[in-house]
Structure formats: structure tokens, C-alpha cells
Amino acid sequence: MRTNHYDQPTAYAIVATIDPNEQVRRWGWEIETPIIGEQRSRSDWRETDGLKFESDPSLSGSECECECEECYHSCNCDNCDRADYLDHCEGCATNEVSTYDPVMTGTLDQWARFLERLEDNWSPVENWGENWGGHLHIEARDLTKRQAVNVVVAGCHLIDLAPNWFTGGEDNYNDRPDRDRLESCVRGEVSPYHTKRQSWISITNLPSEPMPYKVGDQPDGRKTTIEFRVFRSTPNRRLIEFRALVSRKLVEYCQRGGQIYWLTSAKSFEQILTTLGV
């Protein structure tokens, strides 16, 4: 099989040719970093329109650094143990950005300025104690459980072969999926929800039975996605777009009934991407 050479510049060149008006299988992205709050405060509403900012206290380096009396006091009331933050701490506690609604096209042009500024002020996530996530969600409500598990199996082989620039390296809280549990899901013994969420690729958001979907369908508020959790956090728009392109191609390949033998027997990252038609 003839393969292409998928280095980082080539990947960016590929996504640079994506038609920003052409609709694709809808998807979502996340960036986790402690500097999100700071960047948000520097941006105007036009740059952040459509973005959702959140605080995840489970991430290292996410502790509020305020020294105000409201944050640091000695009482033992129930409110002191709560996981959320006081309103005035929102800025320093904000550590995740994503979109309110799924992205309907293959590009992130709408947020190019915000991501450019974030990249200009980026600090390696390793500086904060662990590798933070750049999770991707791909709409997959129309997949059978067998097809969804095929995405996971083939996707894990892809990750094994992928260069570091594509994945961002390993994290310390997502594991390789439990194949026995996934096969139990295919047999109907457990639902997708009861498979392991903290996996490289997770199907816990999927419905128990496939639902109709076609490209262009507007979001209905339900999260029915396969989540690619293995990617490390990055502000690089082209890298996010390329990761999403590969992930969408994998989901679509399996949804069409493509044989995963050709993916799981591949010897290189290039062979898999060529098979997927990237």
C-alpha cells in the first residue's frame, strides 16, 4: 500500500484547505489550562462569542489563589467544603474553554483570534503538575454498539502508532479501554454508560440504541458523542482541526461498516490515515 507522509507541516496544510462553509459531522473541542481565565479577561465579547468557560476543581493547579477573607477563613461550616467557587473567584478559577454548541464545519475560524492570543500566552501544561486534556467529541448517535467499539479498538491502535506531535504525549488519568467491558456492551450486557469513561476513547455518552443522524442536522442539546480523551491540551488551532478531522474520518469509516482489520493491522500512522482517506 502506498502511503503519504503525515508530518506536522503536512497536517496543517491539509486542514488549511478545508472549506470553512462546508458542513461536517458535528464535533466539539475542549482546552484545559489554568491561564484560560486570564486570557478570557483580555478578550472582548466578539472573540469569545459562542465559547463556554468553566472551572474544574479536579485539575491540578486549579486552586483559587485569592487571599481574600471570603476564600480563607477558619470556620467549619458546610459551605466551606463545597467544590464550586465564589462568584468573585471566577477569573482565577476558570481553567477550561469549549463551545456551547457543537461545531458544524471543519474549521475553528470563528475563534481564530482567541486561540491565537491564547497560543501567544501559552504555558506548557506540564508546569501545572499534570498533562491537561484537549478532549474532542464527535457525534456518533447513529453508530451501533459494534461500530462504536470498532472506533475505540482501531482508534487505540492509531494512538499507539501516532507521533507525539499529534497526541501531545501520555496523560496520567486516562487508561487504555477495557476490551472485555466493551465487548459486554456489544452483547447488550451493559450499556455504553457503564463502560469506563476515563479511557483513551470513551463511548459512555452514546445511547443504548442508534439514533438517526445526518450531516447538517442541528444540535438538539443531547450529548451523543464518542469522546477522544487521549489528546493533550493545546491552543494550536490547526492541530485541533487535524485531530478532529482524523477522529471524524475514523467514526465515519466505522459507521459505514469499514473493516477495522485494515486499520488494526497497519504498521504506521501513515497507513491508517491513508486507509481513512485523510
Residue pairs with C-beta under 8 A, 6 or more apart in sequence:
1 271
1 274
1 275
2 274
3 268
3 270
3 271
3 273
3 274
4 10
4 270
4 273
4 274
5 270
6 269
6 270
6 273
6 278
7 163
8 163
8 165
8 239
11 166
11 238
11 239
11 242
12 238
12 239
12 242
14 242
14 245
14 278
15 106
15 107
15 238
15 241
15 242
15 245
16 238
18 105
18 106
18 107
18 241
18 245
19 105
19 106
20 105
20 106
20 107
20 109
21 105
22 105
22 106
23 104
23 105
23 215
23 216
24 104
24 105
24 106
24 215
24 248
25 138
25 139
25 215
25 248
25 251
25 252
26 102
26 103
26 104
26 139
26 215
26 217
26 219
27 102
27 103
27 136
27 137
27 138
27 139
27 225
27 244
27 247
27 248
28 98
28 99
28 102
28 103
28 136
28 137
28 225
29 98
29 99
29 103
29 108
29 134
29 135
29 136
29 137
29 240
29 244
30 96
30 97
30 98
30 133
30 134
30 135
30 136
31 96
31 97
31 98
31 118
31 134
31 233
31 234
31 235
32 56
32 59
32 95
32 96
32 125
32 132
32 133
32 134
32 233
33 95
33 118
33 122
33 123
33 125
33 128
33 132
33 233
33 235
34 59
34 61
34 62
34 95
34 123
34 128
35 118
35 121
35 122
35 123
36 53
36 94
36 95
36 96
36 97
36 118
37 53
37 90
37 91
37 92
37 93
37 94
37 95
38 91
38 121
39 114
39 117
39 118
39 121
40 48
40 53
40 91
40 94
40 97
41 91
42 117
43 113
43 114
43 117
47 111
47 113
47 114
47 117
48 111
48 114
49 110
50 99
50 100
50 101
50 110
50 111
51 97
51 98
51 99
51 100
51 111
51 114
52 97
52 98
52 99
52 100
53 94
53 96
53 97
54 94
54 95
54 96
54 97
54 98
55 62
55 84
55 85
55 90
55 93
55 94
55 95
55 96
56 62
56 95
56 96
57 63
57 83
57 84
57 85
57 93
59 95
59 96
59 128
59 130
59 132
60 128
60 129
60 130
61 95
61 127
61 128
61 129
62 93
62 95
64 71
64 85
64 89
64 92
64 93
65 92
66 72
66 88
66 89
66 92
68 88
70 86
70 88
71 86
71 89
73 80
85 93
95 132
101 219
102 137
102 139
102 219
103 244
104 216
106 241
106 244
106 245
106 248
107 241
108 115
108 237
108 240
108 241
111 237
112 237
115 235
115 236
115 237
115 240
116 237
118 235
119 235
119 236
119 237
122 235
125 131
125 132
125 232
125 233
130 171
130 172
130 173
131 168
131 169
131 170
131 171
131 172
131 232
131 233
132 232
132 233
133 171
133 174
133 229
133 231
133 232
133 233
134 168
134 231
134 232
134 233
134 234
134 240
134 243
135 227
135 228
135 229
135 231
136 227
136 228
136 231
136 240
136 243
136 244
136 247
137 205
137 223
137 225
137 226
137 227
137 228
138 225
138 226
138 228
138 244
138 247
138 248
138 251
139 213
139 224
139 225
139 251
140 148
140 151
140 203
140 206
140 224
140 225
140 226
140 251
140 255
141 206
141 207
141 210
141 211
141 212
141 213
141 222
141 224
142 210
142 211
142 212
142 213
142 255
143 151
143 206
143 210
143 226
143 251
143 254
143 255
144 210
145 185
145 186
145 188
145 192
145 203
145 206
145 208
146 186
147 254
147 255
147 257
148 192
148 203
148 206
148 226
148 254
149 182
149 183
149 185
149 186
149 203
150 254
150 260
151 201
151 203
151 226
151 250
151 251
151 254
152 177
152 182
152 199
152 200
152 201
152 203
152 226
153 179
153 182
153 260
153 264
154 250
154 253
154 254
154 260
154 263
154 264
154 272
155 200
155 201
155 228
155 247
155 250
156 176
156 177
156 200
156 201
157 263
157 264
157 266
157 272
158 246
158 250
158 263
158 269
158 272
159 167
159 200
159 230
161 266
161 267
161 268
161 269
161 272
162 269
163 269
165 239
166 239
166 242
166 243
166 246
166 269
167 230
167 231
167 232
168 231
168 232
168 233
168 234
169 232
171 230
171 232
173 198
174 198
174 199
174 200
174 229
174 230
175 196
175 198
175 199
175 200
176 199
176 200
177 195
177 196
177 199
177 200
177 201
177 202
178 195
178 196
178 199
181 190
181 194
181 195
181 196
182 195
182 203
184 190
185 191
185 192
185 194
185 195
185 203
191 208
192 203
192 204
192 205
192 206
192 207
192 208
193 204
194 204
195 202
195 203
195 204
196 202
196 204
197 204
197 227
198 229
199 229
200 228
200 229
200 230
201 226
201 227
201 228
201 229
201 230
202 226
202 227
202 229
203 226
203 227
204 227
205 223
205 224
205 225
205 226
205 227
206 224
206 225
206 226
207 224
211 224
226 247
226 251
228 243
228 247
231 243
234 240
245 278
246 273
246 276
246 278
249 273
249 276
249 277
249 278
250 263
250 276
253 263
253 275
253 276
253 277
254 260
262 275
263 272
263 275
263 276
266 272
266 275
